[in-house]
Amino acid sequence: MRSAQRKAESQTKNEIRKAQRQTERDLTAAVNKWERDTNRKLRTARPKATYTVSEERYLAPVQEEAERQAQSHPERRDVFLCHAWDDREGAAQELHDLLESFAVEVWFSEKDIPLGTSLIRAIDKGLKMSRIGIVLVTPAMLRSLAAEGVADKELSALLATDRVIPVTHGTTFDDLRDESPLLASRSGLSTQDSSLEAVAVKIADTVRPEAA
């Protein structure tokens, strides 16, 4: 009799412990889901942007092309970030981080080219696997274009398409015109009268309007 009672009590305790563990797992899963959902909402939340007439005119066809690219090439990233080597830990990194905080998928050489990989070949693949090209035009970029470095080769590939958004930062389109009249003729965006964050919002609105 006592043996049967002890067995029943042991089974009851085991069932209680199982139920407690399952409850803990369910609670942990619910908390993790809430955190993921909250982080996703925070990540995709972006401020409202104010556009000039020229910006609206320039970005409208780029947005249409981005939408076509998303439908025909869903495997591609939203943007390829073309930047000068000297900006990789400065303005380029900042723009990359801002874009990703607004749910934009960015091809960025600093994270997407493994050590030992051919730089030019990796960039070529990055260009192929991106829908829109962002050219971050800084004083360092202007020097790189003048020297016909890697950034110049990236730019040449991007200019062969109609999927380019030039962004001047710390310089002007007049300065850019001296090095690349073709790129400067595309208007684009500038931080001259706004912040890099405001520019990132406009890019995000263009390539990922559904996440706004």
Sine and cosine of phi, psi and omega as CSV:
sin_phi,cos_phi,sin_psi,cos_psi,sin_omega,cos_omega
0.00,0.00,-0.76,0.65,0.00,-1.00
-0.90,0.43,-0.61,0.79,0.03,-1.00
-0.88,0.47,-0.67,0.74,0.00,-1.00
-0.92,0.40,-0.62,0.79,0.01,-1.00
-0.91,0.41,-0.69,0.72,0.02,-1.00
-0.89,0.46,-0.63,0.78,0.01,-1.00
-0.90,0.43,-0.67,0.74,0.01,-1.00
-0.91,0.42,-0.66,0.75,0.02,-1.00
-0.90,0.43,-0.64,0.77,0.02,-1.00
-0.90,0.44,-0.69,0.73,0.02,-1.00
-0.89,0.45,-0.64,0.77,0.01,-1.00
-0.89,0.45,-0.70,0.72,0.03,-1.00
-0.89,0.46,-0.65,0.76,0.02,-1.00
-0.89,0.46,-0.67,0.74,0.00,-1.00
-0.91,0.41,-0.62,0.79,0.04,-1.00
-0.90,0.43,-0.70,0.71,0.01,-1.00
-0.89,0.46,-0.66,0.75,0.04,-1.00
-0.88,0.47,-0.68,0.73,0.00,-1.00
-0.90,0.44,-0.64,0.77,0.03,-1.00
-0.90,0.43,-0.69,0.73,0.01,-1.00
-0.90,0.44,-0.66,0.75,0.02,-1.00
-0.91,0.42,-0.64,0.77,0.03,-1.00
-0.89,0.45,-0.67,0.75,0.03,-1.00
-0.89,0.45,-0.67,0.74,0.03,-1.00
-0.90,0.44,-0.69,0.72,0.01,-1.00
-0.89,0.45,-0.66,0.75,0.00,-1.00
-0.91,0.41,-0.68,0.73,0.03,-1.00
-0.88,0.47,-0.69,0.73,0.02,-1.00
-0.89,0.46,-0.65,0.76,0.00,-1.00
-0.91,0.40,-0.66,0.75,0.02,-1.00
-0.91,0.41,-0.68,0.73,0.01,-1.00
-0.89,0.46,-0.65,0.76,0.02,-1.00
-0.90,0.43,-0.67,0.74,0.01,-1.00
-0.89,0.47,-0.66,0.75,0.01,-1.00
-0.90,0.43,-0.68,0.73,0.02,-1.00
-0.89,0.46,-0.72,0.70,0.00,-1.00
-0.90,0.44,-0.66,0.75,-0.01,-1.00
-0.92,0.39,-0.70,0.72,0.01,-1.00
-0.90,0.44,-0.60,0.80,0.03,-1.00
-0.90,0.43,-0.67,0.74,0.01,-1.00
-0.92,0.40,-0.66,0.75,0.02,-1.00
-0.92,0.39,-0.61,0.79,-0.05,-1.00
-0.92,0.39,-0.60,0.80,-0.06,-1.00
-1.00,-0.02,-0.13,0.99,0.03,-1.00
-0.94,0.33,0.73,-0.69,0.01,-1.00
-0.63,-0.77,0.51,-0.86,0.02,-1.00
-0.90,0.43,0.28,-0.96,0.07,-1.00
-0.99,0.15,0.65,-0.76,-0.02,-1.00
-0.96,-0.27,0.53,-0.85,0.10,-0.99
-0.95,-0.31,0.82,-0.57,-0.10,-0.99
-0.96,-0.29,0.58,-0.81,0.16,-0.99
-0.99,0.14,0.22,-0.97,0.02,-1.00
-0.88,0.47,-0.68,0.74,-0.02,-1.00
-0.92,0.40,-0.60,0.80,0.04,-1.00
-0.91,0.42,-0.70,0.71,0.02,-1.00
-0.87,0.49,-0.68,0.73,-0.02,-1.00
-0.90,0.43,-0.65,0.76,-0.04,-1.00
-0.97,0.25,-0.67,0.75,-0.12,-0.99
-0.98,0.21,-0.39,0.92,-0.05,-1.00
-0.84,0.55,-0.80,0.60,0.02,-1.00
-0.92,0.39,-0.50,0.87,0.05,-1.00
-0.91,0.42,-0.65,0.76,0.04,-1.00
-0.90,0.44,-0.66,0.75,0.04,-1.00
-0.88,0.48,-0.66,0.75,0.03,-1.00
-0.92,0.40,-0.64,0.77,0.04,-1.00
-0.88,0.48,-0.64,0.76,0.02,-1.00
-0.92,0.40,-0.66,0.75,0.05,-1.00
-0.90,0.44,-0.67,0.74,0.02,-1.00
-0.89,0.46,-0.64,0.77,-0.01,-1.00
-0.90,0.44,-0.57,0.82,0.01,-1.00
-0.97,0.25,-0.68,0.74,-0.06,-1.00
-1.00,0.06,-0.42,0.91,-0.01,-1.00
-0.71,-0.70,0.94,0.35,-0.03,-1.00
-0.90,0.43,-0.30,0.95,-0.03,-1.00
-0.98,0.19,-0.24,0.97,-0.05,-1.00
-0.98,0.18,0.41,-0.91,0.07,-1.00
-0.98,0.19,0.30,-0.95,-0.05,-1.00
-0.92,0.40,-0.73,0.68,-0.08,-1.00
-0.63,-0.77,0.45,-0.89,0.18,-0.98
-0.95,-0.31,0.81,-0.58,-0.03,-1.00
-0.99,-0.14,0.95,-0.30,0.06,-1.00
-1.00,-0.02,0.81,-0.59,-0.07,-1.00
-0.49,-0.87,0.29,-0.96,0.07,-1.00
-0.97,0.22,0.49,-0.87,0.00,-1.00
-0.84,0.55,-0.64,0.77,-0.05,-1.00
-0.93,0.37,-0.26,0.97,-0.02,-1.00
-0.99,-0.11,0.03,1.00,-0.16,-0.99
-0.89,0.46,-0.49,0.87,0.01,-1.00
-0.95,-0.32,0.14,0.99,-0.01,-1.00
-0.87,-0.50,-0.94,-0.33,-0.09,-1.00
-0.88,0.47,-0.62,0.78,-0.01,-1.00
-0.91,0.42,-0.70,0.71,0.04,-1.00
-0.89,0.47,-0.66,0.75,0.00,-1.00
-0.89,0.45,-0.71,0.71,0.01,-1.00
-0.91,0.42,-0.68,0.74,0.06,-1.00
-0.82,0.57,-0.76,0.65,-0.04,-1.00
-0.90,0.43,-0.64,0.77,0.03,-1.00
-0.90,0.45,-0.72,0.69,0.00,-1.00
-0.88,0.48,-0.70,0.72,0.00,-1.00
-0.92,0.40,-0.51,0.86,0.05,-1.00
-0.93,0.38,-0.33,0.94,0.04,-1.00
-0.98,-0.22,0.38,0.92,0.11,-0.99
0.95,0.33,0.38,0.93,0.06,-1.00
-1.00,-0.04,0.77,-0.64,0.04,-1.00
-1.00,0.07,0.88,-0.48,-0.15,-0.99
-0.91,-0.41,0.75,-0.67,0.21,-0.98
-1.00,0.03,0.88,-0.48,-0.11,-0.99
-0.72,-0.70,0.86,-0.52,-0.12,-0.99
-0.83,0.56,-0.55,0.84,-0.05,-1.00
-0.90,0.44,-0.42,0.91,0.00,-1.00
-0.91,-0.41,-0.28,0.96,-0.14,-0.99
-0.95,-0.30,0.00,1.00,0.06,-1.00
-0.91,-0.42,0.97,-0.26,0.00,-1.00
-0.91,0.40,0.40,-0.92,0.06,-1.00
-0.87,0.49,0.65,-0.76,0.02,-1.00
1.00,0.06,-0.03,1.00,-0.01,-1.00
-1.00,0.01,0.59,-0.81,0.08,-1.00
-0.89,0.47,0.87,-0.50,-0.08,-1.00
-0.88,0.48,-0.77,0.64,-0.05,-1.00
-0.89,0.45,-0.68,0.74,-0.02,-1.00
-0.92,0.40,-0.64,0.77,0.01,-1.00
-0.91,0.41,-0.65,0.76,0.03,-1.00
-0.90,0.43,-0.63,0.77,0.02,-1.00
-0.86,0.50,-0.68,0.73,0.04,-1.00
-0.92,0.39,-0.62,0.78,0.02,-1.00
-0.89,0.47,-0.66,0.75,0.05,-1.00
-0.88,0.47,-0.67,0.74,-0.02,-1.00
-0.91,0.42,-0.60,0.80,-0.11,-0.99
-1.00,-0.08,0.36,0.93,0.03,-1.00
-0.79,-0.61,0.56,-0.83,-0.07,-1.00
-1.00,0.09,-0.63,0.78,-0.07,-1.00
-0.76,-0.65,0.58,-0.81,0.04,-1.00
-0.97,-0.26,0.74,-0.67,0.10,-1.00
-0.95,-0.32,0.83,-0.56,0.04,-1.00
-0.95,-0.32,0.94,-0.34,0.01,-1.00
-1.00,0.09,0.97,-0.26,-0.07,-1.00
-1.00,-0.08,0.94,-0.33,0.02,-1.00
-0.82,-0.57,0.12,-0.99,0.12,-0.99
-0.82,0.57,-0.60,0.80,0.03,-1.00
-0.92,0.40,-0.62,0.79,0.04,-1.00
-0.91,0.42,-0.67,0.75,0.02,-1.00
-0.88,0.48,-0.63,0.78,0.05,-1.00
-0.91,0.41,-0.63,0.78,0.00,-1.00
-0.92,0.40,-0.64,0.77,0.03,-1.00
-0.90,0.43,-0.64,0.77,0.01,-1.00
-0.90,0.43,-0.55,0.84,-0.01,-1.00
-1.00,0.04,-0.07,1.00,-0.02,-1.00
0.83,0.56,0.76,0.65,0.02,-1.00
-1.00,0.09,-0.35,-0.94,-0.03,-1.00
-0.87,0.50,-0.66,0.75,-0.01,-1.00
-0.87,0.50,-0.56,0.83,0.04,-1.00
-0.90,0.43,-0.62,0.79,0.02,-1.00
-0.93,0.36,-0.65,0.76,0.07,-1.00
-0.86,0.51,-0.73,0.68,-0.04,-1.00
-0.88,0.47,-0.67,0.74,0.01,-1.00
-0.86,0.52,-0.66,0.75,0.02,-1.00
-0.92,0.38,-0.64,0.77,-0.01,-1.00
-0.93,0.37,-0.63,0.78,-0.03,-1.00
-0.92,0.38,-0.27,0.96,0.06,-1.00
-0.97,0.26,-0.13,0.99,0.02,-1.00
-0.89,-0.46,0.10,-0.99,0.09,-1.00
-0.95,-0.31,0.52,0.85,-0.09,-1.00
-0.85,-0.52,0.82,0.57,-0.09,-1.00
-0.79,-0.61,0.70,-0.72,0.13,-0.99
-0.84,-0.54,0.97,-0.25,0.09,-1.00
-0.97,0.24,0.63,-0.78,0.03,-1.00
-0.78,-0.63,0.92,-0.39,0.04,-1.00
-1.00,0.02,0.72,-0.69,-0.06,-1.00
-0.62,-0.79,0.92,-0.40,-0.04,-1.00
0.98,0.20,0.17,0.99,0.05,-1.00
-0.45,-0.89,-0.12,-0.99,-0.06,-1.00
-0.75,-0.66,0.20,-0.98,0.06,-1.00
-0.93,0.36,-0.45,0.89,0.09,-1.00
-0.90,0.43,-0.66,0.75,0.06,-1.00
-0.91,0.42,-0.65,0.76,0.00,-1.00
-0.90,0.44,-0.59,0.81,-0.04,-1.00
-0.87,0.50,-0.49,0.87,0.01,-1.00
-0.93,0.37,-0.46,0.89,-0.04,-1.00
-0.97,-0.23,-0.57,0.82,-0.03,-1.00
-0.57,-0.82,0.99,0.11,0.01,-1.00
-0.85,0.53,-0.57,0.82,-0.03,-1.00
-0.91,0.42,-0.71,0.70,0.02,-1.00
-0.92,0.38,-0.66,0.75,-0.03,-1.00
-0.89,0.45,-0.44,0.90,-0.02,-1.00
-0.95,0.30,-0.13,0.99,-0.08,-1.00
-1.00,-0.05,0.18,0.98,0.04,-1.00
0.88,0.48,-1.00,-0.06,0.03,-1.00
0.99,0.15,-0.54,-0.84,-0.08,-1.00
-0.81,-0.59,0.35,-0.94,-0.02,-1.00
-0.55,-0.83,0.52,-0.85,0.09,-1.00
-0.99,-0.12,0.18,0.98,-0.05,-1.00
-0.87,0.50,-0.64,0.77,0.00,-1.00
-0.89,-0.46,0.27,0.96,0.01,-1.00
-0.46,-0.89,-0.06,-1.00,-0.03,-1.00
-0.99,-0.14,0.23,-0.97,0.08,-1.00
-0.91,0.42,-0.53,0.85,0.05,-1.00
-0.90,0.43,-0.68,0.74,0.01,-1.00
-0.88,0.47,-0.63,0.78,0.05,-1.00
-0.90,0.43,-0.68,0.74,0.01,-1.00
-0.87,0.48,-0.62,0.78,0.04,-1.00
-0.88,0.48,-0.69,0.72,-0.02,-1.00
-0.91,0.41,-0.62,0.78,0.06,-1.00
-0.90,0.43,-0.71,0.70,0.02,-1.00
-0.87,0.49,-0.67,0.74,0.04,-1.00
-0.88,0.48,-0.54,0.84,-0.05,-1.00
-0.97,0.23,-0.71,0.70,-0.11,-0.99
-0.99,-0.11,-0.35,0.94,0.02,-1.00
-0.69,-0.73,0.86,0.51,-0.04,-1.00
-0.90,0.44,-0.46,0.89,-0.03,-1.00
-0.94,0.34,-0.30,0.95,-0.02,-1.00
-1.00,-0.05,0.00,1.00,-0.04,-1.00
-0.95,0.31,0.00,0.00,0.00,0.00
